[in-house]
């Protein structure tokens, strides 16, 4: 999978408009990617979409608006995207 770039991350206003539909999509996607291992352990296998959601939510909650701040989030979360 290709890593996310700054161009993949919507600005705050655009994200707020798409958020309800994107949230529903991610909830459904994570449900398919979740595996319960016994009564107390659960694995969720991340992919490009789930990581984009995480970055968008961090930018929203932390009110990140500069390219540098978003790049920091990309550097933090991109390693979680599986390699081909």
C-alpha positions in Angstrom: 0.0 0.0 0.0 1.2 3.5 -0.7 1.9 5.8 2.2 -0.2 8.8 2.8 0.9 12.3 1.7 -0.2 15.8 2.6 -2.4 15.8 -0.5 -4.4 12.9 1.0 -5.4 14.8 4.1 -8.4 17.1 3.7 -8.4 20.5 5.4 -10.6 20.9 8.4 -13.6 22.4 6.7 -13.6 19.9 3.9 -13.2 17.0 6.4 -16.1 18.3 8.5 -18.3 18.0 5.4 -17.2 14.5 4.6 -16.8 13.2 8.2 -20.2 11.6 8.8 -20.0 9.5 5.7 -16.3 8.7 6.2 -16.9 7.8 9.8 -19.6 5.3 8.8 -17.3 3.8 6.2 -14.5 3.4 8.6 -16.7 1.8 11.3 -17.8 -0.8 8.8 -14.3 -1.3 7.5 -12.8 -1.8 11.0 -15.6 -4.2 11.9 -14.3 -6.4 9.0 -10.7 -6.0 10.0 -11.2 -6.8 13.7 -10.3 -10.2 15.1 -11.1 -11.3 18.7 -8.5 -13.5 20.3 -10.1 -14.8 23.4 -12.2 -12.8 25.8 -9.8 -9.8 26.3 -7.6 -9.4 23.2 -8.7 -7.9 19.9 -6.6 -7.1 16.9 -7.5 -4.5 14.3 -5.6 -4.7 11.1 -4.9 -1.2 9.8 -4.8 -0.1 6.2 -4.5 3.2 4.3 -8.1 4.2 4.9 -8.0 3.6 8.7 -4.8 5.4 9.0 -6.1 8.4 7.0 -9.1 8.4 9.4 -6.8 8.5 12.4 -4.7 11.4 11.0 -7.9 13.3 10.0 -9.3 12.9 13.5 -6.0 13.9 15.2 -5.9 17.0 13.0 -9.5 17.8 13.9 -9.2 17.3 17.6 -5.8 19.0 17.9 -6.8 21.7 15.5 -3.8 21.2 13.3 -3.7 23.5 10.4 -0.1 23.9 9.2 1.6 21.6 6.7 4.3 21.0 9.2 1.9 19.7 11.9 0.1 17.4 9.4 3.5 16.2 8.1 4.4 15.2 11.7 1.2 13.2 12.0 2.0 11.5 8.6 5.5 10.6 9.9 4.0 9.2 13.1 1.2 7.1 11.5 2.5 6.1 8.0 4.7 3.3 9.5 1.5 1.6 10.5 0.4 1.2 6.9 1.4 -2.3 5.7 4.1 -2.7 3.1 3.4 -4.6 -0.1 
